[in-house]
Amino acid sequence: MALFQAKGVTLDTDPTLFYADHGDPAKALAFGEAGLKIRPFIEMEDAYAWALHVNGRDGEALAHERQAMQLGTRNALFFFHAGMIERALGQNAAATASLKQALASNPHFSPYQEPVLRQALTELGGTP
């Protein structure tokens, strides 16, 4: 990432998601906030929502995830993020539906997140 930044490339979704998924919520949020200001598009809304989620700001996260999904794009990662945010908010029926939709859209959407999704579905009582 340092090489891209040194060459003037503005990084947005990739570092936001990377840091959110790999244990640096503060960095994820910083990249997400900057990315959303520079390039507000649906993938950035999704990445920012995920950064908010890993920072425990699930109410805000859900609003941004809804922004990401408002065009009806069938993106398994978006559905996964929505489901995990809904689960954190105690919206179990919505979470189950979103997580199942992620699998229906692409059952192999992420080798990293697919096991997390399946475990969450099991815990919610919805068979994966």
DSSP file (Angstrom, degrees, kcal/mol; ACC not computed):
  #  RESIDUE AA STRUCTURE BP1 BP2  ACC     N-H-->O    O-->H-N    N-H-->O    O-->H-N    TCO  KAPPA ALPHA  PHI   PSI    X-CA   Y-CA   Z-CA
    1    1 A M     >        0   0    0      0, 0.0     4,-2.5     0, 0.0     5,-0.2   0.000 360.0 360.0 360.0 -33.9    0.0    0.0    0.0
    2    2 A A  H  >  +     0   0    0      1,-0.2     4,-2.6     2,-0.2     5,-0.2   0.885 360.0  53.9 -62.1 -37.6    2.9    2.3    0.7
    3    3 A L  H  > S+     0   0    0      2,-0.2     4,-1.5     1,-0.2    -1,-0.2   0.930 109.2  47.7 -62.1 -45.7    4.0    2.0   -2.9
    4    4 A F  H  4>S+     0   0    0      1,-0.2     5,-2.7     2,-0.2     3,-0.4   0.938 113.8  47.3 -60.2 -46.8    0.6    3.0   -4.2
    5    5 A Q  H ><5S+     0   0    0     -4,-2.5     3,-1.6     1,-0.2    -1,-0.2   0.888 108.1  55.2 -63.7 -38.7    0.4    6.0   -1.9
    6    6 A A  H 3<5S+     0   0    0     -4,-2.6    -1,-0.2     1,-0.3    -2,-0.2   0.813 108.0  50.3 -63.4 -29.3    3.9    7.1   -2.8
    7    7 A K  T 3<5S-     0   0    0     -4,-1.5    -1,-0.3    -3,-0.4    -2,-0.2   0.332 124.2-104.0 -91.6   6.5    2.9    7.1   -6.4
    8    8 A G  T < 5 +     0   0    0     -3,-1.6     2,-0.4     1,-0.3    -3,-0.2   0.607  68.5 150.2  85.8  11.7   -0.2    9.2   -5.6
    9    9 A V      < -     0   0    0     -5,-2.7     2,-0.7    -6,-0.2    -1,-0.3  -0.662  43.8-134.3 -79.9 128.5   -2.8    6.5   -5.9
   10   10 A T        -     0   0    0     -2,-0.4     2,-0.4    25,-0.0    -1,-0.0  -0.744  20.0-155.5 -84.7 118.3   -5.7    7.1   -3.7
   11   11 A L        +     0   0    0     -2,-0.7    24,-0.0     1,-0.1    23,-0.0  -0.753  29.9 144.4 -94.5 139.0   -6.6    3.9   -1.8
   12   12 A D     >  +     0   0    0     -2,-0.4     4,-1.6    23,-0.1     5,-0.2   0.418  63.8  23.8-136.2 -81.3  -10.1    3.4   -0.6
   13   13 A T  H  > S+     0   0    0      1,-0.2     4,-2.9     2,-0.2     5,-0.3   0.915 116.5  56.9 -65.9 -43.4  -12.0    0.1   -0.5
   14   14 A D  H  > S+     0   0    0      1,-0.2     4,-2.7     2,-0.2    -1,-0.2   0.941 113.1  36.5 -59.0 -54.0   -9.0   -2.2   -0.4
   15   15 A P  H  > S+     0   0    0      0, 0.0     4,-2.6     0, 0.0     5,-0.3   0.862 115.2  57.0 -69.2 -30.3   -7.3   -0.9    2.7
   16   16 A T  H  X S+     0   0    0     -4,-1.6     4,-1.9     1,-0.2    -2,-0.2   0.967 114.4  37.4 -60.8 -51.0  -10.6   -0.2    4.4
   17   17 A L  H  X S+     0   0    0     -4,-2.9     4,-2.5     2,-0.2     5,-0.2   0.896 115.9  54.3 -67.9 -40.3  -11.7   -3.8    4.0
   18   18 A F  H  X S+     0   0    0     -4,-2.7     4,-1.6    -5,-0.3    -2,-0.2   0.963 112.9  41.0 -58.8 -53.5   -8.2   -5.2    4.7
   19   19 A Y  H  <>S+     0   0    0     -4,-2.6     5,-2.6     1,-0.2    -1,-0.2   0.852 114.0  53.5 -67.9 -33.1   -7.7   -3.4    8.0
   20   20 A A  H ><5S+     0   0    0     -4,-1.9     3,-0.6    -5,-0.3    -1,-0.2   0.907 115.4  40.4 -64.2 -40.5  -11.3   -4.1    9.0
   21   21 A D  H 3<5S+     0   0    0     -4,-2.5    -2,-0.2     1,-0.2    -1,-0.2   0.670 116.6  49.6 -82.5 -17.5  -10.8   -7.8    8.4
   22   22 A H  T 3<5S-     0   0    0     -4,-1.6    -1,-0.2    -5,-0.2    -2,-0.2  -0.041 119.7 -87.1-122.4  33.3   -7.3   -8.1    9.8
   23   23 A G  T < 5S+     0   0    0     -3,-0.6    -3,-0.2    -4,-0.1     3,-0.1   0.692  93.2 104.3  85.3  22.4   -7.5   -6.4   13.2
   24   24 A D     >< +     0   0    0     -5,-2.6     4,-2.3    -6,-0.2     3,-0.3  -0.554  32.1 165.8-131.5  73.2   -6.9   -2.7   12.8
   25   25 A P  H  > S+     0   0    0      0, 0.0     4,-2.4     0, 0.0     5,-0.2   0.832  75.0  55.7 -57.2 -36.2  -10.4   -1.1   13.1
   26   26 A A  H  > S+     0   0    0      2,-0.2     4,-2.2     1,-0.2     5,-0.1   0.922 110.0  45.1 -65.3 -42.9   -9.0    2.5   13.6
   27   27 A K  H  > S+     0   0    0     -3,-0.3     4,-2.7     2,-0.2     5,-0.3   0.905 111.3  54.0 -65.9 -40.2   -7.1    2.3   10.3
   28   28 A A  H  X S+     0   0    0     -4,-2.3     4,-2.5     1,-0.2    -2,-0.2   0.927 110.1  47.2 -58.2 -45.1  -10.1    0.8    8.6
   29   29 A L  H  X S+     0   0    0     -4,-2.4     4,-2.9    22,-0.2     5,-0.2   0.897 110.8  51.5 -65.0 -41.0  -12.2    3.7    9.7
   30   30 A A  H  X S+     0   0    0     -4,-2.2     4,-2.1     2,-0.2     5,-0.2   0.937 113.7  43.5 -63.2 -46.5   -9.7    6.3    8.7
   31   31 A F  H  X S+     0   0    0     -4,-2.7     4,-2.8     1,-0.2    -1,-0.2   0.894 114.5  52.0 -65.1 -38.3   -9.3    4.8    5.2
   32   32 A G  H  X S+     0   0    0     -4,-2.5     4,-2.4    -5,-0.3    -2,-0.2   0.922 109.8  47.1 -64.4 -44.6  -13.1    4.5    5.0
   33   33 A E  H  X S+     0   0    0     -4,-2.9     4,-1.5     2,-0.2    -1,-0.2   0.923 115.9  44.9 -63.2 -44.3  -13.8    8.0    6.0
   34   34 A A  H  X S+     0   0    0     -4,-2.1     4,-2.2    -5,-0.2     5,-0.2   0.926 113.6  50.2 -65.4 -44.1  -11.3    9.4    3.5
   35   35 A G  H  X S+     0   0    0     -4,-2.8     4,-3.1     1,-0.2    -2,-0.2   0.887 107.9  52.4 -62.9 -40.1  -12.4    7.1    0.7
   36   36 A L  H  < S+     0   0    0     -4,-2.4    -1,-0.2     1,-0.2    -2,-0.2   0.854 111.0  48.0 -67.0 -33.7  -16.1    8.0    1.2
   37   37 A K  H  < S+     0   0    0     -4,-1.5    -2,-0.2    -5,-0.2    -1,-0.2   0.899 119.5  38.1 -70.4 -40.7  -15.2   11.7    0.9
   38   38 A I  H  < S+     0   0    0     -4,-2.2    -2,-0.2     1,-0.2    -3,-0.2   0.919 135.0  12.7 -79.1 -45.5  -13.0   11.3   -2.2
   39   39 A R     <  -     0   0    0     -4,-3.1     2,-1.3    -5,-0.2    -1,-0.2  -0.687  67.5-170.2-136.9  81.0  -15.0    8.6   -4.1
   40   40 A P        +     0   0    0      0, 0.0     2,-0.3     0, 0.0    -4,-0.1  -0.591  34.6 135.9 -76.5  96.8  -18.6    8.1   -2.7
   41   41 A F     >  -     0   0    0     -2,-1.3     4,-2.3     1,-0.0     3,-0.5  -0.855  68.6 -92.7-136.2 171.8  -19.7    5.0   -4.6
   42   42 A I  H  > S+     0   0    0     -2,-0.3     4,-2.3     1,-0.3     5,-0.2   0.857 122.1  51.1 -62.8 -38.1  -21.5    1.8   -3.6
   43   43 A E  H  > S+     0   0    0      1,-0.2     4,-2.5     2,-0.2    -1,-0.3   0.874 111.6  49.2 -64.7 -34.7  -18.4   -0.3   -3.0
   44   44 A M  H  > S+     0   0    0     -3,-0.5     4,-2.9     2,-0.2     5,-0.2   0.888 108.1  53.3 -71.4 -38.3  -17.0    2.5   -0.7
   45   45 A E  H  X S+     0   0    0     -4,-2.3     4,-2.4     2,-0.2    -2,-0.2   0.924 111.6  47.0 -59.0 -43.6  -20.3    2.7    1.1
   46   46 A D  H  X S+     0   0    0     -4,-2.3     4,-2.3     2,-0.2    -2,-0.2   0.945 113.1  47.2 -63.4 -48.7  -20.1   -1.0    1.8
   47   47 A A  H  X S+     0   0    0     -4,-2.5     4,-2.2     1,-0.2    -2,-0.2   0.901 113.1  49.1 -61.3 -41.5  -16.4   -0.9    2.9
   48   48 A Y  H  X S+     0   0    0     -4,-2.9     4,-2.6     2,-0.2    -1,-0.2   0.898 108.7  53.3 -65.7 -39.6  -17.2    2.1    5.2
   49   49 A A  H  X S+     0   0    0     -4,-2.4     4,-2.4    -5,-0.2    -1,-0.2   0.915 109.4  49.1 -59.2 -42.5  -20.2    0.2    6.7
   50   50 A W  H  X S+     0   0    0     -4,-2.3     4,-2.4     2,-0.2    -2,-0.2   0.893 110.1  50.8 -66.2 -39.3  -17.9   -2.7    7.4
   51   51 A A  H  X S+     0   0    0     -4,-2.2     4,-0.8     2,-0.2   -22,-0.2   0.908 110.4  49.5 -63.9 -41.7  -15.3   -0.4    9.0
   52   52 A L  H ><>S+     0   0    0     -4,-2.6     5,-2.7     1,-0.2     3,-0.6   0.918 109.6  53.2 -61.4 -42.7  -18.0    1.2   11.2
   53   53 A H  H ><5S+     0   0    0     -4,-2.4     3,-2.4     1,-0.2    -2,-0.2   0.936 106.5  49.7 -59.0 -49.5  -19.2   -2.3   12.2
   54   54 A V  H 3<5S+     0   0    0     -4,-2.4    -1,-0.2     1,-0.3    -2,-0.2   0.667 108.8  55.5 -69.2 -12.2  -15.7   -3.5   13.3
   55   55 A N  T <<5S-     0   0    0     -4,-0.8    -1,-0.3    -3,-0.6    -2,-0.2   0.287 121.6-109.3 -96.5   8.2  -15.6   -0.3   15.4
   56   56 A G  T < 5S+     0   0    0     -3,-2.4     2,-0.6     1,-0.1    -3,-0.2   0.666  83.4 124.5  77.3  16.8  -18.9   -1.1   17.1
   57   57 A R     >< +     0   0    0     -5,-2.7     4,-2.2     1,-0.2     3,-0.2  -0.491  24.0 153.2-106.7  61.2  -20.9    1.5   15.4
   58   58 A D  H  >  +     0   0    0     -2,-0.6     4,-2.5     1,-0.2     5,-0.2   0.791  63.6  58.1 -68.5 -32.5  -23.5   -0.8   14.0
   59   59 A G  H  > S+     0   0    0     -3,-0.2     4,-1.4     2,-0.2    -1,-0.2   0.943 113.6  40.1 -61.7 -46.5  -26.4    1.7   13.7
   60   60 A E  H  > S+     0   0    0      1,-0.2     4,-1.9     2,-0.2    -2,-0.2   0.886 112.8  57.5 -65.6 -39.6  -24.4    3.9   11.5
   61   61 A A  H  X S+     0   0    0     -4,-2.2     4,-2.6     1,-0.2    -2,-0.2   0.911 103.6  51.7 -59.4 -44.1  -23.0    0.9    9.7
   62   62 A L  H  X S+     0   0    0     -4,-2.5     4,-2.4     1,-0.2    -1,-0.2   0.892 106.8  53.5 -63.5 -39.1  -26.4   -0.4    8.7
   63   63 A A  H  X S+     0   0    0     -4,-1.4     4,-1.5     1,-0.2    -1,-0.2   0.910 112.4  44.3 -61.8 -41.4  -27.4    3.0    7.3
   64   64 A H  H  X S+     0   0    0     -4,-1.9     4,-2.2     2,-0.2    -2,-0.2   0.860 110.7  53.9 -72.4 -35.0  -24.3    3.0    5.0
   65   65 A E  H  X S+     0   0    0     -4,-2.6     4,-1.6     2,-0.2    -2,-0.2   0.900 106.7  52.3 -65.3 -38.1  -24.8   -0.7    4.1
   66   66 A R  H  X S+     0   0    0     -4,-2.4     4,-0.8     1,-0.2    -1,-0.2   0.884 107.5  52.8 -63.3 -37.6  -28.4    0.3    3.0
   67   67 A Q  H >< S+     0   0    0     -4,-1.5     3,-0.8     1,-0.2     4,-0.3   0.925 108.4  50.4 -60.7 -43.9  -26.8    3.0    0.8
   68   68 A A  H 3< S+     0   0    0     -4,-2.2     3,-0.4     1,-0.2     5,-0.3   0.835 116.2  41.5 -62.5 -32.7  -24.5    0.5   -0.8
   69   69 A M  H >< S+     0   0    0     -4,-1.6     3,-2.0     1,-0.2    -1,-0.2   0.455  83.6  99.6 -96.7  -1.5  -27.4   -1.8   -1.5
   70   70 A Q  T << S+     0   0    0     -3,-0.8    -1,-0.2    -4,-0.8    -2,-0.1   0.731  78.3  56.9 -64.4 -22.7  -30.0    0.7   -2.7
   71   71 A L  T 3  S-     0   0    0     -3,-0.4    -1,-0.3    -4,-0.3    -2,-0.1   0.547 113.2-114.9 -84.6  -6.0  -29.4    0.1   -6.4
   72   72 A G    <   +     0   0    0     -3,-2.0     2,-0.2     1,-0.2    -2,-0.1   0.667  51.6 169.7  83.6  16.5  -30.2   -3.6   -6.0
   73   73 A T        -     0   0    0     -5,-0.3     2,-1.5     1,-0.1    -1,-0.2  -0.439  33.5-136.5 -63.1 130.0  -26.7   -4.9   -6.9
   74   74 A R        +     0   0    0     -2,-0.2     2,-0.6     4,-0.1    -1,-0.1  -0.637  43.1 156.0 -92.5  80.4  -26.5   -8.6   -6.1
   75   75 A N     >  -     0   0    0     -2,-1.5     4,-2.2     1,-0.1     3,-0.3  -0.933  37.2-152.1-111.7 117.5  -23.1   -8.6   -4.4
   76   76 A A  H  > S+     0   0    0     -2,-0.6     4,-2.6     1,-0.2     5,-0.2   0.860  97.2  54.4 -58.6 -37.7  -22.4  -11.5   -2.0
   77   77 A L  H  > S+     0   0    0      2,-0.2     4,-2.8     1,-0.2    -1,-0.2   0.900 107.1  50.9 -64.8 -39.4  -20.0   -9.4    0.1
   78   78 A F  H  > S+     0   0    0     -3,-0.3     4,-2.9     2,-0.2    -2,-0.2   0.938 111.9  47.1 -60.6 -46.4  -22.6   -6.7    0.5
   79   79 A F  H  X S+     0   0    0     -4,-2.2     4,-2.7     2,-0.2    -2,-0.2   0.900 111.9  51.1 -63.2 -40.1  -25.2   -9.2    1.7
   80   80 A F  H  X S+     0   0    0     -4,-2.6     4,-2.5     2,-0.2     5,-0.2   0.954 112.1  45.8 -60.9 -49.7  -22.6  -10.8    4.1
   81   81 A H  H  X S+     0   0    0     -4,-2.8     4,-2.4     1,-0.2     5,-0.2   0.925 113.2  50.1 -60.4 -44.4  -21.7   -7.4    5.6
   82   82 A A  H  X S+     0   0    0     -4,-2.9     4,-3.0     1,-0.2     5,-0.2   0.933 111.3  49.4 -58.8 -45.7  -25.4   -6.5    5.9
   83   83 A G  H  X S+     0   0    0     -4,-2.7     4,-2.4     1,-0.2    -1,-0.2   0.900 111.5  47.1 -62.2 -42.4  -26.2   -9.8    7.6
   84   84 A M  H  X S+     0   0    0     -4,-2.5     4,-2.0     2,-0.2    -1,-0.2   0.874 114.0  47.9 -69.6 -35.8  -23.3   -9.5   10.1
   85   85 A I  H  X S+     0   0    0     -4,-2.4     4,-1.5    -5,-0.2    -2,-0.2   0.930 112.4  49.0 -68.0 -45.1  -24.3   -5.9   10.9
   86   86 A E  H  <>S+     0   0    0     -4,-3.0     5,-2.7    -5,-0.2     4,-0.3   0.904 110.0  52.6 -60.0 -41.0  -28.0   -6.9   11.3
   87   87 A R  H ><5S+     0   0    0     -4,-2.4     3,-1.7     1,-0.2    -1,-0.2   0.920 106.5  52.3 -60.4 -44.4  -26.9   -9.8   13.6
   88   88 A A  H 3<5S+     0   0    0     -4,-2.0    -1,-0.2     1,-0.3    -2,-0.2   0.805 109.1  51.2 -62.4 -28.6  -24.9   -7.4   15.8
   89   89 A L  T 3<5S-     0   0    0     -4,-1.5    -1,-0.3    -3,-0.2    -2,-0.2   0.428 119.8-110.8 -87.7   0.7  -28.0   -5.2   16.1
   90   90 A G  T < 5S+     0   0    0     -3,-1.7     2,-1.5    -4,-0.3    -3,-0.2   0.633  75.9 136.1  79.9  13.7  -30.1   -8.2   17.1
   91   91 A Q     >< +     0   0    0     -5,-2.7     4,-2.7     1,-0.2     5,-0.2  -0.561  23.6 165.4 -91.0  70.7  -32.1   -8.2   13.9
   92   92 A N  H  >  +     0   0    0     -2,-1.5     4,-2.6     1,-0.2    -1,-0.2   0.841  66.8  50.0 -65.2 -39.3  -31.8  -12.0   13.6
   93   93 A A  H  > S+     0   0    0     -3,-0.2     4,-2.2     2,-0.2    -1,-0.2   0.934 115.2  44.3 -65.1 -44.4  -34.5  -12.6   10.9
   94   94 A A  H  > S+     0   0    0      2,-0.2     4,-2.6     1,-0.2    -2,-0.2   0.899 113.2  52.2 -65.1 -40.2  -33.0  -10.0    8.7
   95   95 A A  H  X S+     0   0    0     -4,-2.7     4,-2.7     2,-0.2     5,-0.2   0.926 109.3  49.0 -61.9 -45.6  -29.5  -11.2    9.4
   96   96 A T  H  X S+     0   0    0     -4,-2.6     4,-2.4     1,-0.2     5,-0.2   0.925 112.5  48.2 -60.1 -45.4  -30.5  -14.8    8.4
   97   97 A A  H  X S+     0   0    0     -4,-2.2     4,-2.0     2,-0.2    -2,-0.2   0.918 113.4  47.0 -62.7 -44.1  -32.1  -13.6    5.2
   98   98 A S  H  X S+     0   0    0     -4,-2.6     4,-2.0     2,-0.2    -2,-0.2   0.916 112.9  48.4 -65.4 -43.5  -29.1  -11.4    4.2
   99   99 A L  H  X S+     0   0    0     -4,-2.7     4,-1.8     1,-0.2    -1,-0.2   0.892 111.7  49.4 -66.1 -39.3  -26.6  -14.2    5.0
  100  100 A K  H  X S+     0   0    0     -4,-2.4     4,-2.4    -5,-0.2    -1,-0.2   0.880 109.3  53.2 -65.2 -36.4  -28.6  -16.7    3.0
  101  101 A Q  H  X S+     0   0    0     -4,-2.0     4,-2.4     2,-0.2    -2,-0.2   0.866 104.4  55.9 -66.5 -35.2  -28.8  -14.2    0.1
  102  102 A A  H  X S+     0   0    0     -4,-2.0     4,-2.2     2,-0.2    -1,-0.2   0.936 110.7  44.0 -60.5 -45.8  -25.0  -13.9    0.2
  103  103 A L  H  < S+     0   0    0     -4,-1.8    -2,-0.2     1,-0.2    -1,-0.2   0.886 112.9  51.5 -66.8 -38.5  -24.6  -17.7   -0.2
  104  104 A A  H  < S+     0   0    0     -4,-2.4    -1,-0.2     1,-0.2    -2,-0.2   0.866 111.3  48.4 -66.2 -35.1  -27.3  -17.7   -3.0
  105  105 A S  H  < S-     0   0    0     -4,-2.4    -2,-0.2     1,-0.2    -1,-0.2   0.900 140.7 -13.4 -71.2 -41.5  -25.5  -14.9   -4.8
  106  106 A N    ><  -     0   0    0     -4,-2.2     3,-1.4    -5,-0.2    -1,-0.2  -0.645  56.5-163.7-164.2  98.8  -22.1  -16.6   -4.6
  107  107 A P  T 3  S+     0   0    0      0, 0.0     3,-0.1     0, 0.0    -4,-0.1   0.636  96.2  42.5 -65.5 -12.0  -21.4  -19.5   -2.3
  108  108 A H  T 3  S+     0   0    0      1,-0.1    -5,-0.1    -5,-0.1     6,-0.0  -0.194  72.1 135.2-123.1  40.7  -17.7  -19.0   -2.6
  109  109 A F  S <  S+     0   0    0     -3,-1.4    -1,-0.1     1,-0.2   -32,-0.1   0.760  78.4   6.6 -65.0 -27.1  -17.6  -15.2   -2.4
  110  110 A S     >  -     0   0    0     -3,-0.1     4,-2.7    -4,-0.1    -1,-0.2  -0.859  52.3-154.5-159.8 118.2  -14.6  -15.2    0.0
  111  111 A P  T  4 S+     0   0    0      0, 0.0    -1,-0.1     0, 0.0    -2,-0.1   0.787 103.9  47.8 -63.4 -23.8  -12.4  -17.9    1.3
  112  112 A Y  T  4 S+     0   0    0      2,-0.1     4,-0.4     1,-0.1    -2,-0.0   0.898 121.7  30.4 -81.1 -43.8  -11.8  -15.8    4.4
  113  113 A Q  T  > S+     0   0    0      1,-0.2     4,-2.7     2,-0.1     5,-0.2   0.689  98.7  80.4 -94.9 -20.3  -15.4  -14.8    5.2
  114  114 A E  H  X S+     0   0    0     -4,-2.7     4,-2.6     1,-0.2     5,-0.2   0.913  94.8  48.1 -56.8 -45.1  -17.4  -17.8    4.0
  115  115 A P  H  > S+     0   0    0      0, 0.0     4,-2.2     0, 0.0    -1,-0.2   0.878 111.3  51.8 -63.1 -34.5  -16.6  -19.8    7.1
  116  116 A V  H  > S+     0   0    0     -4,-0.4     4,-2.4     2,-0.2    -2,-0.2   0.923 110.4  48.8 -64.0 -44.3  -17.6  -16.8    9.3
  117  117 A L  H  X S+     0   0    0     -4,-2.7     4,-2.6     1,-0.2     5,-0.2   0.936 111.4  48.6 -60.5 -48.3  -20.9  -16.6    7.4
  118  118 A R  H  X S+     0   0    0     -4,-2.6     4,-2.2     1,-0.2    -1,-0.2   0.884 111.8  49.3 -63.0 -39.4  -21.6  -20.3    7.8
  119  119 A Q  H  X S+     0   0    0     -4,-2.2     4,-2.5     2,-0.2    -1,-0.2   0.913 110.8  50.2 -65.0 -42.8  -20.9  -20.2   11.5
  120  120 A A  H  X S+     0   0    0     -4,-2.4     4,-2.0     1,-0.2    -2,-0.2   0.919 110.2  50.3 -62.1 -43.5  -23.1  -17.1   11.9
  121  121 A L  H  X>S+     0   0    0     -4,-2.6     5,-2.2     2,-0.2     4,-0.7   0.915 110.2  50.3 -61.1 -42.7  -25.9  -18.8   10.1
  122  122 A T  H ><5S+     0   0    0     -4,-2.2     3,-1.0     1,-0.2    -2,-0.2   0.931 111.1  48.4 -60.0 -46.0  -25.6  -21.9   12.3
  123  123 A E  H 3<5S+     0   0    0     -4,-2.5    -1,-0.2     1,-0.3    -2,-0.2   0.817 109.8  52.9 -65.2 -30.4  -25.7  -19.8   15.4
  124  124 A L  H 3<5S-     0   0    0     -4,-2.0    -1,-0.3     2,-0.2    -2,-0.2   0.576 118.0-113.3 -80.4  -9.2  -28.8  -18.0   14.1
  125  125 A G  T <<5S+     0   0    0     -3,-1.0     2,-0.7    -4,-0.7    -3,-0.2   0.531  80.3 121.9  89.1   5.5  -30.5  -21.3   13.5
  126  126 A G      < -     0   0    0     -5,-2.2    -1,-0.3    -6,-0.2    -2,-0.2  -0.904  65.5-125.8-102.2 115.5  -30.6  -21.0    9.7
  127  127 A T              0   0    0     -2,-0.7    -5,-0.1     1,-0.2    -9,-0.0  -0.353 360.0 360.0 -63.5 134.9  -28.8  -23.9    8.2
  128  128 A P              0   0    0      0, 0.0    -1,-0.2     0, 0.0    -9,-0.1   0.479 360.0 360.0 -69.3 360.0  -26.0  -22.8    5.8
